[in-house]
Amino acid sequence: MSKPSMMSVPAGWRGELREVQAEIGSSARLGIRYARSGDLVDAYPAGTHDLELAVDGRPTEQAVRDFVSEALTADPLSRRVVLPVPERDLDILGWAENAGFRFVVSVETRVGEYSLLVVEPDWVIAQPQALEDIPVKE
């Protein structure tokens, strides 16, 4: 599945931007910043080290996977990389899932409605999901 070139870095982006490998005949950039420094700050209970990914153009899925992996390695306290995409845009949602993201929730922000997708490091995924499985000291 090929991602339409409808995504762009949000206006006023304050974070790292990097040129990455693009699909044939296009250019692409990926950006990363802490999620609490942008419009997602009130959209979900964002952690201090949550990262937000911005996509500009048509990067390859592998370029996105590599970039996200580097970002999580650079901040070992980060619990997730969040990718906001236009709500109900099935082409972009499918592309993001092929790039390793999973859909979590749809949200409204001051600037629009988004579907949030995440990539989480293995140490987060391995955490108990059921309250009964969480170890406690007695």
BAGU-151630 format. One line per field, with one value per atom (N, C-alpha, C, O, CB): atom name; x, y, z; residue number from 1. Coordinates in nm, 2 decimals, padded with zeros to 4 digits. Atoms other than C-alpha are relative to their C-alpha. Glycine has a CB too. Layout:
<atoms>
atom [CA	...]
x [X	...]
y [Y	...]
z [Z	...]
seq [NUM	...]
</atoms>
This chain:
<atoms>
atom [N	CA	C	O	CB	N	CA	C	O	CB	N	CA	C	O	CB	N	CA	C	O	CB	N	CA	C	O	CB	N	CA	C	O	CB	N	CA	C	O	CB	N	CA	C	O	CB	N	CA	C	O	CB	N	CA	C	O	CB	N	CA	C	O	CB	N	CA	C	O	CB	N	CA	C	O	CB	N	CA	C	O	CB	N	CA	C	O	CB	N	CA	C	O	CB	N	CA	C	O	CB	N	CA	C	O	CB	N	CA	C	O	CB	N	CA	C	O	CB	N	CA	C	O	CB	N	CA	C	O	CB	N	CA	C	O	CB	N	CA	C	O	CB	N	CA	C	O	CB	N	CA	C	O	CB	N	CA	C	O	CB	N	CA	C	O	CB	N	CA	C	O	CB	N	CA	C	O	CB	N	CA	C	O	CB	N	CA	C	O	CB	N	CA	C	O	CB	N	CA	C	O	CB	N	CA	C	O	CB	N	CA	C	O	CB	N	CA	C	O	CB	N	CA	C	O	CB	N	CA	C	O	CB	N	CA	C	O	CB	N	CA	C	O	CB	N	CA	C	O	CB	N	CA	C	O	CB	N	CA	C	O	CB	N	CA	C	O	CB	N	CA	C	O	CB	N	CA	C	O	CB	N	CA	C	O	CB	N	CA	C	O	CB	N	CA	C	O	CB	N	CA	C	O	CB	N	CA	C	O	CB	N	CA	C	O	CB	N	CA	C	O	CB	N	CA	C	O	CB	N	CA	C	O	CB	N	CA	C	O	CB	N	CA	C	O	CB	N	CA	C	O	CB	N	CA	C	O	CB	N	CA	C	O	CB	N	CA	C	O	CB	N	CA	C	O	CB	N	CA	C	O	CB	N	CA	C	O	CB	N	CA	C	O	CB	N	CA	C	O	CB	N	CA	C	O	CB	N	CA	C	O	CB	N	CA	C	O	CB	N	CA	C	O	CB	N	CA	C	O	CB	N	CA	C	O	CB	N	CA	C	O	CB	N	CA	C	O	CB	N	CA	C	O	CB	N	CA	C	O	CB	N	CA	C	O	CB	N	CA	C	O	CB	N	CA	C	O	CB	N	CA	C	O	CB	N	CA	C	O	CB	N	CA	C	O	CB	N	CA	C	O	CB	N	CA	C	O	CB	N	CA	C	O	CB	N	CA	C	O	CB	N	CA	C	O	CB	N	CA	C	O	CB	N	CA	C	O	CB	N	CA	C	O	CB	N	CA	C	O	CB	N	CA	C	O	CB	N	CA	C	O	CB	N	CA	C	O	CB	N	CA	C	O	CB	N	CA	C	O	CB	N	CA	C	O	CB	N	CA	C	O	CB	N	CA	C	O	CB	N	CA	C	O	CB	N	CA	C	O	CB	N	CA	C	O	CB	N	CA	C	O	CB	N	CA	C	O	CB	N	CA	C	O	CB	N	CA	C	O	CB	N	CA	C	O	CB	N	CA	C	O	CB	N	CA	C	O	CB	N	CA	C	O	CB	N	CA	C	O	CB	N	CA	C	O	CB	N	CA	C	O	CB	N	CA	C	O	CB	N	CA	C	O	CB	N	CA	C	O	CB	N	CA	C	O	CB	N	CA	C	O	CB	N	CA	C	O	CB	N	CA	C	O	CB	N	CA	C	O	CB	N	CA	C	O	CB	N	CA	C	O	CB	N	CA	C	O	CB	N	CA	C	O	CB	N	CA	C	O	CB	N	CA	C	O	CB	N	CA	C	O	CB	N	CA	C	O	CB	N	CA	C	O	CB	N	CA	C	O	CB	N	CA	C	O	CB	N	CA	C	O	CB	N	CA	C	O	CB	N	CA	C	O	CB	N	CA	C	O	CB	N	CA	C	O	CB]
x [00.09	00.00	00.09	00.19	-00.10	-00.07	00.13	-00.07	-00.19	00.03	00.05	00.08	-00.02	00.08	00.08	00.01	-00.07	00.09	00.11	-00.15	-00.08	00.14	-00.08	-00.07	00.09	00.09	-00.12	00.05	00.00	-00.14	-00.04	00.07	00.11	00.19	00.05	-00.10	00.29	00.04	-00.04	-00.04	-00.05	00.49	-00.10	-00.12	00.15	00.09	00.25	00.07	00.19	-00.05	-00.05	00.29	00.06	00.00	-00.11	-00.06	00.51	00.08	00.11	-00.10	-00.07	00.69	00.13	00.21	00.02	-00.12	00.96	00.06	00.03	-00.02	-00.06	01.16	00.10	00.11	-00.11	-00.10	01.42	-00.08	-00.19	00.07	00.05	01.35	00.12	00.23	-00.06	-00.11	01.55	-00.05	-00.16	00.06	00.03	01.55	00.02	00.12	00.09	-00.01	01.49	-00.03	-00.07	-00.10	00.02	01.46	-00.15	-00.24	00.04	00.13	01.15	-00.04	00.05	-00.02	00.05	00.93	00.05	00.08	-00.15	-00.05	01.04	-00.07	-00.19	-00.01	00.05	01.00	-00.06	-00.14	-00.11	00.05	00.93	00.11	00.21	-00.13	-00.09	01.10	-00.07	-00.20	00.05	00.06	01.04	00.08	00.21	-00.03	-00.07	01.12	-00.08	-00.20	00.01	00.06	01.05	00.04	00.16	00.03	-00.03	01.03	-00.04	-00.13	-00.08	00.02	01.04	00.01	00.09	00.10	00.00	00.96	-00.08	-00.14	-00.07	00.07	00.82	-00.15	-00.18	00.05	00.14	00.44	-00.06	-00.15	-00.07	00.06	00.37	00.04	-00.01	00.05	-00.03	00.53	-00.08	-00.06	00.15	00.08	00.27	-00.15	-00.19	00.03	00.15	-00.11	-00.05	-00.17	-00.06	00.05	-00.13	00.00	-00.04	00.08	-00.02	-00.06	-00.12	-00.12	00.05	00.13	-00.43	-00.08	-00.19	-00.07	00.08	-00.54	-00.01	-00.11	00.05	-00.01	-00.44	00.09	00.17	00.04	-00.09	-00.25	00.14	00.20	-00.04	-00.14	00.09	00.10	00.10	00.02	-00.11	00.39	00.11	00.12	00.06	-00.11	00.69	00.09	00.14	00.08	-00.09	00.90	-00.07	00.00	00.09	00.07	00.63	00.05	00.07	-00.16	-00.05	00.75	-00.11	-00.20	00.12	00.10	00.54	00.08	00.18	-00.08	-00.06	00.63	-00.08	-00.20	00.01	00.06	00.56	00.06	00.18	00.04	-00.04	00.57	-00.03	-00.14	-00.08	00.02	00.62	00.04	00.16	00.09	-00.03	00.60	-00.03	-00.13	00.14	00.03	00.62	00.13	00.19	-00.04	-00.11	00.89	-00.03	-00.15	00.04	00.02	00.94	-00.03	00.00	00.13	00.03	00.80	00.12	00.12	-00.09	-00.12	01.15	00.07	00.12	00.09	-00.06	01.28	-00.07	-00.01	-00.01	00.07	01.00	00.03	00.06	-00.16	-00.03	01.07	00.14	00.16	00.00	-00.14	01.45	00.00	00.06	00.09	00.00	01.38	-00.06	-00.01	-00.08	00.06	01.14	00.09	00.09	-00.14	-00.09	01.38	00.11	00.15	00.06	-00.11	01.66	-00.05	00.01	00.05	00.06	01.43	-00.02	00.00	-00.14	00.03	01.33	00.14	00.15	-00.08	-00.13	01.70	00.06	00.13	00.09	-00.06	01.80	-00.06	00.01	-00.02	00.06	01.55	-00.06	-00.17	-00.12	00.05	01.53	-00.11	-00.17	00.12	00.11	01.27	-00.14	-00.24	00.02	00.12	01.03	-00.09	-00.04	00.03	00.09	00.72	-00.07	-00.13	-00.10	00.07	00.58	00.04	00.08	-00.15	00.00	00.61	-00.14	-00.20	00.11	00.14	00.27	00.00	00.08	-00.07	00.02	00.17	-00.14	-00.23	00.05	00.14	-00.14	-00.02	00.06	-00.02	00.04	-00.30	-00.14	-00.22	00.02	00.14	-00.62	-00.10	-00.09	-00.02	00.10	-00.91	-00.07	-00.11	-00.10	00.07	-01.07	00.06	00.00	-00.14	-00.07	-00.81	00.06	00.17	00.11	-00.03	-00.79	00.13	00.21	-00.11	-00.13	-00.50	00.12	00.21	00.00	-00.12	-00.27	00.00	00.11	-00.02	00.01	-00.39	00.07	00.15	-00.14	-00.06	-00.30	00.15	00.23	-00.06	-00.14	00.04	00.07	00.18	00.02	-00.07	00.12	00.01	00.11	-00.08	-00.01	00.03	00.11	00.17	-00.14	-00.11	00.26	00.14	00.24	-00.02	-00.12	00.53	00.03	00.13	00.00	-00.02	00.49	-00.08	-00.07	00.14	00.09	00.23	-00.12	-00.16	-00.03	00.13	-00.09	-00.09	-00.06	00.01	00.10	-00.41	-00.03	-00.04	-00.13	00.04	-00.50	-00.13	-00.23	00.11	00.12	-00.77	-00.01	00.09	00.01	00.02	-00.92	-00.02	-00.09	-00.12	00.01	-00.90	-00.03	-00.01	00.14	00.02	-00.99	00.10	00.12	-00.15	-00.09	-00.73	-00.06	-00.16	00.14	00.04	-00.75	00.01	-00.06	00.08	-00.02	-00.64	-00.06	-00.05	00.15	00.06	-00.82	-00.03	-00.01	00.08	00.03	-00.94	00.10	00.13	-00.15	-00.11	-00.68	-00.03	-00.09	00.13	-00.02	-00.64	00.14	00.24	-00.03	-00.14	-00.34	00.04	-00.03	00.00	-00.06	-00.12	00.13	00.19	00.03	-00.13	00.18	00.09	00.05	-00.04	-00.10	00.49	00.06	00.09	00.12	-00.05	00.60	00.12	00.13	-00.11	-00.12	00.94	-00.04	-00.15	00.11	00.03	00.95	-00.02	-00.11	00.11	00.01	00.99	-00.14	-00.19	00.11	00.13	00.65	-00.10	-00.19	-00.03	00.10	00.47	00.01	-00.10	00.04	-00.01	00.60	-00.06	-00.07	00.15	00.07	00.43	-00.13	-00.20	-00.02	00.13	00.14	-00.12	-00.12	-00.02	00.12	-00.20	-00.11	-00.20	-00.04	00.10	-00.42	00.05	00.16	-00.05	-00.04	-00.42	00.04	00.13	-00.12	-00.04	-00.40	00.15	00.21	-00.09	-00.13	-00.07	00.11	00.23	00.01	-00.10	00.11	00.06	-00.02	-00.07	-00.06	00.36	-00.01	00.02	00.15	00.01	00.31	00.08	00.09	-00.14	-00.07	00.51	-00.11	-00.20	00.11	00.10	00.32	00.07	00.01	-00.06]
y [-00.12	00.00	00.12	00.13	00.00	-00.12	00.34	00.12	00.14	00.03	-00.12	00.65	00.12	00.15	00.03	-00.12	00.95	00.11	00.11	00.04	-00.11	01.26	00.11	00.23	00.05	-00.10	01.43	00.04	00.14	-00.06	-00.04	01.44	00.10	00.10	-00.13	-00.10	01.73	00.04	00.01	00.13	-00.05	01.87	00.11	00.20	00.04	-00.11	02.08	00.13	00.14	-00.04	-00.13	02.45	00.03	-00.02	00.11	-00.03	02.58	-00.11	-00.11	00.05	00.12	02.24	00.05	00.11	-00.10	-00.02	02.27	-00.13	-00.18	00.10	00.13	01.96	-00.04	00.03	-00.11	00.05	01.76	-00.03	-00.09	-00.12	00.04	01.72	-00.06	-00.01	00.12	00.07	01.48	-00.05	-00.10	-00.12	00.05	01.40	-00.15	-00.20	00.06	00.15	01.02	-00.05	00.02	-00.06	00.07	00.77	00.01	-00.02	-00.14	-00.01	00.84	-00.10	-00.17	00.14	00.08	00.64	00.06	00.18	-00.02	-00.05	00.67	00.12	00.13	-00.12	-00.12	01.01	00.10	00.19	-00.03	-00.10	01.20	00.03	-00.03	-00.06	-00.03	01.36	-00.02	-00.03	00.15	00.03	01.29	00.05	00.05	-00.15	-00.03	01.42	-00.06	-00.07	00.16	00.04	01.29	00.09	00.13	-00.15	-00.08	01.49	-00.07	-00.15	00.13	00.06	01.40	00.11	00.20	-00.11	-00.09	01.60	-00.06	-00.16	00.14	00.05	01.55	00.03	00.15	00.05	-00.02	01.50	00.11	00.18	-00.13	-00.10	01.74	00.14	00.24	-00.02	-00.14	02.03	00.04	00.15	00.00	-00.03	02.02	-00.01	00.00	-00.09	00.00	02.00	-00.12	-00.13	00.01	00.12	01.65	00.01	-00.08	-00.12	-00.01	01.78	-00.03	-00.09	00.14	00.02	01.77	-00.11	-00.13	00.12	00.09	01.50	-00.14	-00.21	-00.02	00.13	01.20	00.02	00.12	-00.12	-00.02	01.14	-00.02	-00.13	-00.10	00.02	01.20	00.00	00.09	00.12	00.00	01.11	00.10	00.14	-00.15	-00.10	01.34	-00.04	00.05	00.01	00.05	01.12	-00.05	-00.11	-00.10	00.04	01.04	00.09	00.21	00.01	-00.07	01.13	00.01	-00.08	-00.07	-00.01	01.26	00.00	00.07	00.13	00.00	01.18	00.08	00.08	-00.15	-00.07	01.41	-00.06	-00.09	00.15	00.05	01.29	00.10	00.16	-00.14	-00.10	01.51	-00.07	-00.12	00.12	00.07	01.36	-00.15	-00.19	00.02	00.14	00.99	-00.08	-00.14	-00.03	00.08	00.82	-00.15	-00.19	00.03	00.14	00.45	-00.05	00.01	-00.08	00.06	00.23	-00.04	-00.02	-00.12	00.03	00.11	00.12	00.11	-00.08	-00.12	00.46	00.05	00.09	00.12	-00.04	00.53	-00.10	-00.05	-00.01	00.09	00.21	00.03	00.03	-00.15	-00.03	00.30	00.13	00.13	00.01	-00.13	00.66	-00.02	00.04	00.10	00.02	00.55	-00.08	-00.05	-00.07	00.08	00.29	00.08	00.07	-00.12	-00.09	00.55	00.09	00.12	00.08	-00.09	00.79	-00.07	-00.01	00.06	00.08	00.52	-00.03	-00.03	-00.12	00.03	00.43	00.13	00.12	-00.06	-00.13	00.80	00.04	00.11	00.11	-00.04	00.84	-00.13	-00.17	00.10	00.13	00.51	00.01	-00.10	-00.07	-00.01	00.65	00.02	00.02	00.12	-00.02	00.70	-00.13	-00.23	00.04	00.11	00.48	-00.02	-00.13	00.02	00.01	00.55	00.11	00.22	00.00	-00.10	00.73	00.00	-00.10	-00.04	-00.02	00.87	00.07	00.16	00.09	-00.06	00.94	00.04	-00.04	-00.10	-00.05	01.16	00.00	00.06	00.14	-00.01	01.11	00.04	00.03	-00.15	-00.05	01.26	-00.11	-00.22	00.05	00.10	01.08	-00.06	00.01	00.06	00.08	00.81	00.00	-00.03	00.06	00.01	00.84	-00.14	-00.17	00.11	00.15	00.46	-00.02	-00.12	-00.08	00.02	00.49	00.03	-00.05	00.09	-00.04	00.67	-00.09	-00.13	00.15	00.09	00.45	-00.14	-00.19	-00.03	00.12	00.14	00.01	-00.08	-00.04	-00.03	00.29	00.00	-00.06	00.13	-00.01	00.37	-00.14	-00.17	00.09	00.14	00.01	-00.08	-00.16	-00.07	00.08	-00.13	00.05	-00.02	00.02	-00.06	00.10	-00.04	00.01	00.15	00.05	-00.07	00.07	00.03	00.02	-00.06	00.15	-00.08	-00.15	00.15	00.06	00.03	00.11	00.20	-00.11	-00.10	00.23	-00.01	-00.12	-00.02	00.00	00.33	00.07	00.02	00.07	-00.08	00.61	00.11	00.16	00.05	-00.13	00.90	00.11	00.09	-00.01	-00.11	01.24	00.13	00.13	00.02	-00.13	01.60	00.09	00.09	00.05	-00.10	01.88	00.14	00.15	-00.02	-00.13	02.25	00.02	00.11	00.11	-00.02	02.21	-00.10	-00.09	00.01	00.10	01.90	-00.13	-00.14	-00.02	00.13	01.55	-00.10	-00.10	-00.04	00.09	01.27	-00.14	-00.16	00.05	00.13	00.90	-00.01	00.03	-00.11	00.01	00.83	-00.15	-00.24	00.04	00.13	00.54	00.00	00.11	-00.04	00.01	00.42	-00.11	-00.21	00.00	00.10	00.23	00.00	00.11	00.02	00.01	00.11	-00.09	-00.19	-00.04	00.09	-00.04	-00.13	-00.14	00.07	00.13	-00.40	00.00	-00.07	-00.10	00.00	-00.32	00.06	00.02	00.09	-00.04	-00.14	-00.11	-00.13	00.13	00.10	-00.41	-00.12	-00.19	-00.05	00.11	-00.67	00.03	-00.06	-00.03	-00.03	-00.49	-00.07	-00.09	00.15	00.07	-00.67	00.09	00.21	-00.04	-00.08	-00.56	-00.01	00.07	-00.05	00.03	-00.71	00.05	00.02	-00.14	-00.05	-00.55	-00.12	-00.10	00.07	00.11	-00.90	-00.05	-00.11	-00.12	00.05	-00.96	00.10	00.07	-00.02	-00.10	-00.64	-00.04	-00.06	00.14	00.03	-00.73	00.11	00.23	-00.05	-00.09	-00.56	-00.05	-00.17	00.04	00.04	-00.56	-00.01	00.07	00.10	00.02	-00.69	00.03	00.02	-00.14]
z [00.00	00.00	00.00	00.07	00.12	00.01	-00.09	00.07	00.05	-00.15	-00.08	00.13	-00.10	-00.16	00.12	00.08	-00.05	00.06	00.18	-00.01	-00.05	-00.02	00.07	00.03	-00.11	-00.06	00.20	00.14	00.19	00.01	-00.13	00.52	-00.01	-00.10	00.08	00.00	00.61	00.14	00.24	-00.08	-00.14	00.91	00.04	-00.04	00.00	-00.05	01.12	00.00	00.02	00.14	00.00	01.10	00.15	00.24	-00.03	-00.13	01.38	00.07	00.19	00.09	-00.06	01.43	00.06	00.00	-00.11	-00.07	01.69	00.04	00.15	00.12	-00.02	01.67	-00.11	-00.21	00.02	00.11	01.47	-00.12	-00.12	00.06	00.13	01.10	-00.07	-00.07	-00.08	00.08	00.88	-00.13	-00.14	00.08	00.14	00.51	00.01	00.07	-00.11	00.00	00.47	-00.14	-00.23	00.10	00.13	00.19	-00.03	00.05	00.00	00.04	-00.01	-00.10	-00.16	-00.06	00.11	-00.24	-00.13	-00.14	00.00	00.13	-00.60	-00.05	-00.05	-00.11	00.06	-00.75	00.10	00.06	-00.09	-00.10	-00.43	00.10	00.10	00.07	-00.11	-00.13	00.13	00.13	-00.01	-00.13	00.24	00.11	00.10	00.01	-00.13	00.58	00.11	00.10	00.02	-00.12	00.92	00.11	00.12	00.03	-00.12	01.24	00.13	00.13	-00.01	-00.13	01.60	00.11	00.10	00.04	-00.12	01.92	00.11	00.09	-00.04	-00.11	02.26	-00.02	-00.05	00.14	00.03	02.23	00.08	00.04	00.03	-00.08	02.52	-00.05	00.01	00.14	00.05	02.32	-00.12	-00.17	-00.03	00.12	02.05	00.04	00.15	-00.11	-00.02	02.00	00.06	00.10	-00.14	-00.06	02.14	00.16	00.22	-00.04	-00.15	02.50	00.07	00.18	00.03	-00.07	02.60	-00.07	-00.02	00.00	00.08	02.35	00.07	00.06	-00.13	-00.07	02.57	00.11	00.12	-00.10	-00.11	02.89	-00.04	-00.01	00.12	00.05	02.73	00.11	00.20	-00.10	-00.10	02.93	-00.04	-00.15	00.00	00.02	02.97	-00.12	-00.19	00.12	00.10	02.73	-00.12	-00.21	00.06	00.13	02.47	-00.11	-00.10	00.02	00.11	02.13	-00.11	-00.12	-00.06	00.11	01.83	-00.13	-00.14	00.02	00.13	01.48	-00.10	-00.11	-00.05	00.11	01.18	-00.13	-00.14	00.01	00.13	00.83	-00.11	-00.11	-00.03	00.11	00.52	-00.12	-00.14	00.03	00.12	00.18	00.00	00.06	-00.04	00.01	00.10	00.04	-00.05	-00.15	-00.04	00.31	-00.02	-00.01	00.15	00.00	00.27	00.14	00.24	-00.06	-00.13	00.54	00.08	00.20	-00.02	-00.07	00.62	00.06	00.17	-00.09	-00.05	00.66	00.13	00.22	-00.10	-00.13	00.92	00.11	00.22	-00.03	-00.11	01.11	00.05	00.18	-00.06	-00.04	01.12	00.09	00.19	-00.12	-00.07	01.23	00.14	00.24	-00.08	-00.12	01.50	00.10	00.22	-00.02	-00.08	01.63	00.06	00.17	-00.08	-00.05	01.65	00.11	00.21	-00.12	-00.10	01.84	00.13	00.24	-00.05	-00.13	02.10	00.06	00.19	-00.03	-00.06	02.14	00.06	00.17	-00.11	-00.05	02.19	00.13	00.21	-00.11	-00.13	02.47	00.06	00.04	-00.02	-00.05	02.66	00.10	00.14	00.07	-00.08	02.89	-00.07	-00.01	00.10	00.09	02.60	00.00	-00.02	-00.14	00.00	02.63	-00.13	-00.16	00.11	00.13	02.28	-00.09	-00.05	00.02	00.11	01.95	-00.05	-00.10	-00.11	00.05	01.85	-00.13	-00.16	00.11	00.13	01.50	-00.02	-00.03	-00.12	00.03	01.45	-00.15	-00.22	00.06	00.14	01.11	-00.01	00.09	-00.07	00.02	00.97	00.03	-00.02	-00.14	-00.04	01.13	-00.12	-00.21	00.10	00.10	00.91	-00.14	-00.24	-00.02	00.13	00.63	-00.01	00.04	-00.01	00.00	00.56	-00.07	-00.04	-00.06	00.07	00.31	00.09	00.10	-00.12	-00.09	00.56	00.12	00.16	00.04	-00.11	00.84	-00.04	00.04	00.05	00.05	00.64	-00.02	00.01	-00.13	00.02	00.54	00.14	00.15	-00.07	-00.13	00.91	00.06	00.13	00.09	-00.06	01.02	-00.07	-00.01	-00.02	00.07	00.75	00.04	00.03	-00.15	-00.05	00.89	00.15	00.20	-00.02	-00.13	01.23	00.11	00.23	00.04	-00.10	01.41	00.02	-00.07	-00.05	-00.03	01.57	00.04	00.12	00.10	-00.04	01.60	00.15	00.20	-00.09	-00.14	01.95	00.03	00.09	00.09	-00.03	01.96	-00.10	-00.15	00.15	00.08	01.77	00.10	00.21	-00.10	-00.10	01.94	-00.08	-00.20	00.08	00.06	01.88	00.07	00.19	00.02	-00.05	01.93	-00.04	-00.11	-00.04	00.04	01.89	-00.15	-00.21	00.07	00.14	01.53	-00.09	-00.21	-00.03	00.08	01.41	00.07	00.19	-00.12	-00.05	01.45	-00.06	-00.18	-00.04	00.04	01.44	00.05	00.15	00.05	-00.05	01.47	00.05	-00.02	-00.11	-00.06	01.70	-00.02	00.02	00.14	00.01	01.62	00.08	00.09	-00.15	-00.08	01.83	-00.04	-00.09	00.15	00.00	01.83	00.14	00.19	-00.11	-00.14	02.18	00.00	-00.07	00.10	-00.01	02.28	00.07	00.13	00.08	-00.05	02.38	00.15	00.21	-00.03	-00.14	02.75	00.05	00.15	00.07	-00.03	02.74	-00.03	00.05	-00.07	00.05	02.55	00.10	00.12	-00.14	-00.10	02.81	00.13	00.21	00.02	-00.13	03.10	00.01	-00.09	00.02	-00.02	03.26	-00.04	-00.02	00.15	00.04	03.11	00.10	00.11	-00.14	-00.10	03.38	00.14	00.18	00.00	-00.14	03.73	00.09	00.17	00.06	-00.08	03.88	-00.03	00.06	-00.03	00.04	03.70	00.04	00.03	-00.14	-00.04	03.83	00.14	00.23	00.01	-00.13	04.10	00.10	00.07	-00.02	-00.11	04.43	00.12	00.14	00.04	-00.12	04.75	00.11	00.12	00.04	-00.11	05.06	00.13	00.23	00.00]
seq [1	1	1	1	1	2	2	2	2	2	3	3	3	3	3	4	4	4	4	4	5	5	5	5	5	6	6	6	6	6	7	7	7	7	7	8	8	8	8	8	9	9	9	9	9	10	10	10	10	10	11	11	11	11	11	12	12	12	12	12	13	13	13	13	13	14	14	14	14	14	15	15	15	15	15	16	16	16	16	16	17	17	17	17	17	18	18	18	18	18	19	19	19	19	19	20	20	20	20	20	21	21	21	21	21	22	22	22	22	22	23	23	23	23	23	24	24	24	24	24	25	25	25	25	25	26	26	26	26	26	27	27	27	27	27	28	28	28	28	28	29	29	29	29	29	30	30	30	30	30	31	31	31	31	31	32	32	32	32	32	33	33	33	33	33	34	34	34	34	34	35	35	35	35	35	36	36	36	36	36	37	37	37	37	37	38	38	38	38	38	39	39	39	39	39	40	40	40	40	40	41	41	41	41	41	42	42	42	42	42	43	43	43	43	43	44	44	44	44	44	45	45	45	45	45	46	46	46	46	46	47	47	47	47	47	48	48	48	48	48	49	49	49	49	49	50	50	50	50	50	51	51	51	51	51	52	52	52	52	52	53	53	53	53	53	54	54	54	54	54	55	55	55	55	55	56	56	56	56	56	57	57	57	57	57	58	58	58	58	58	59	59	59	59	59	60	60	60	60	60	61	61	61	61	61	62	62	62	62	62	63	63	63	63	63	64	64	64	64	64	65	65	65	65	65	66	66	66	66	66	67	67	67	67	67	68	68	68	68	68	69	69	69	69	69	70	70	70	70	70	71	71	71	71	71	72	72	72	72	72	73	73	73	73	73	74	74	74	74	74	75	75	75	75	75	76	76	76	76	76	77	77	77	77	77	78	78	78	78	78	79	79	79	79	79	80	80	80	80	80	81	81	81	81	81	82	82	82	82	82	83	83	83	83	83	84	84	84	84	84	85	85	85	85	85	86	86	86	86	86	87	87	87	87	87	88	88	88	88	88	89	89	89	89	89	90	90	90	90	90	91	91	91	91	91	92	92	92	92	92	93	93	93	93	93	94	94	94	94	94	95	95	95	95	95	96	96	96	96	96	97	97	97	97	97	98	98	98	98	98	99	99	99	99	99	100	100	100	100	100	101	101	101	101	101	102	102	102	102	102	103	103	103	103	103	104	104	104	104	104	105	105	105	105	105	106	106	106	106	106	107	107	107	107	107	108	108	108	108	108	109	109	109	109	109	110	110	110	110	110	111	111	111	111	111	112	112	112	112	112	113	113	113	113	113	114	114	114	114	114	115	115	115	115	115	116	116	116	116	116	117	117	117	117	117	118	118	118	118	118	119	119	119	119	119	120	120	120	120	120	121	121	121	121	121	122	122	122	122	122	123	123	123	123	123	124	124	124	124	124	125	125	125	125	125	126	126	126	126	126	127	127	127	127	127	128	128	128	128	128	129	129	129	129	129	130	130	130	130	130	131	131	131	131	131	132	132	132	132	132	133	133	133	133	133	134	134	134	134	134	135	135	135	135	135	136	136	136	136	136	137	137	137	137	137	138	138	138	138	138]
</atoms>
